Amino acid sequence: MQLKDEKNFYKVEAINEAVRRFPEETAGAAENNYHSQLRNAAEAAKDKRILMLAGPSGSGKTTTALKLKQEFENQGRNADVVSLDNFYKNRSTMPIVDGERNAEVIEALELEMIRKAILSLIETGETSLPEYDFITGQRKDNAAFIKTGKNDIVIIEGIHALNGEIRESLPGNEILNVYVSPHSGFAVGNRICLTKRQARLIRRMVRDSWSRGSDAEDTLKMWPAVCKGEDLYIRPSSKYADFRIDSTYAFEPCLFRDQAKTLLNAVPESSCYFAAAKSMSARLDNFEAFDPSYLSETSLLREFYDTRKM
């Protein structure tokens, strides 16, 4: 069954039919598509010491980094994952943007510390690493140490992993730059009913509800700032990617539909986000519900889906 149109949008009518008639096969095909890209990325990095992994909020960076680690190990290479989040400046010294401390800008990171750690890994195979405490807003330096072998690889993930402030100071022949994000939107006929960015918003909204105790209003409030940061600091650097991973799952709006609608429909009419919530809820009405029992236990979507409601 052809699920995409000529413009690379998923066809909602075809997805709904697939979800109704072949839910297990539909889920399996989406998983196979994602994992095929992971295998290809690992193959592309066969002669590299470092894999830099970037992507916007809700792209599945964390899960992709861990699954790439597993893929490398399946191919006989040891792999470590390092998060750039551990290189944040102490909260009290983060840049102030629009009157507030801002962790989205690249200046919030200790750039020289990042460069030295990566160069040390390339040149000597080892380095010390910091650890960031998001509760206290404090970074502890030399909190960890990694030592790699000649054939090993280190995956470094973060929203700024491909930024020129980091990338341009490193030897490109030792590094594979990878960008992960949903690349496909959803359309009913010629009408786009869910953009790539809206699909990520839904992922983020559902995840924040159970991982942070946030409601839809909280997520809608912060989303414009997230998008602004992406447009300024993340998307421009995506052009430097050597390899791209499309983390879209064809059936994901169907999976998230009920949980997302419950959150969206709880936004009070008195809220300034009521109209946006109502519009997004209406967009999700285009999709059939997907039985979560068909969702793989190791799916990337479990980074976002609330399994407590299964």
Secondary structure, 3 states (H helix, E strand, C coil): CCCECCCCCEEHHHHHHHHHHCHHHHHHHHHHHHHHHHHHHHHHCCCCCEEEEECCCCCCHHHHHHHHHHHHHHCCCCEEEEEHHHHECCHHHCCEECCEECCCCHHHECHHHHHHHHHHHHHHCEEEEEEEECCCCEEEEEEEEEECCCCCEEEEECCCCCCHHHHCCCCHHHEEEEEEECCCCEEECCEEEECHHHHHHHHHHHHHHHHCCCCHHHHHHHHHHHHHHHHHHHHHHHHHCCEEEECCCCCHHHHHHHHHHHHHCCCCCCCCCHHHHHHHHHHHCCCCCCCHHHCCCCCHHHHCCCHHHC
